[in-house]
């Protein structure tokens, strides 16, 4: 899957990914700083039926959201982690293997923790208004 989208087209891009991968799933979001990982996560959560604010869990490491149907979604940001040992100590494995949908920003900080079947999505900046999603 290769989708080029503007901010206005982001909800459709997120819905396409959701339709492709289904839920529950673990999605590893790769991309440089400012590529739009948190913004994409927000749109993906909206497509799943999450109401309310979706924000980067950079300091908390993980945020939990609930869909209107009551299903849990975990949003992780591993930017501050120094490696797999620190991720294990922080309990990240419990979230990943919970059976709930997980979106992981900066998965390269602890790639060995990601379950088999993780969907890897790369976000790239095309220009200031456009992004590319490759899965």
Secondary structure as UniProt FT lines:
FT   STRAND          2..6
FT   TURN            7..9
FT   HELIX           10..21
FT   STRAND          26..30
FT   TURN            33..34
FT   HELIX           37..48
FT   TURN            58..60
FT   STRAND          62..67
FT   TURN            68..69
FT   STRAND          72..77
FT   TURN            79..80
FT   HELIX           84..89
FT   TURN            90..91
FT   HELIX           92..96
FT   STRAND          101..105
FT   HELIX           107..109
FT   HELIX           111..113
FT   TURN            116..117
FT   STRAND          119..127
FT   TURN            128..129
FT   STRAND          130..134
//
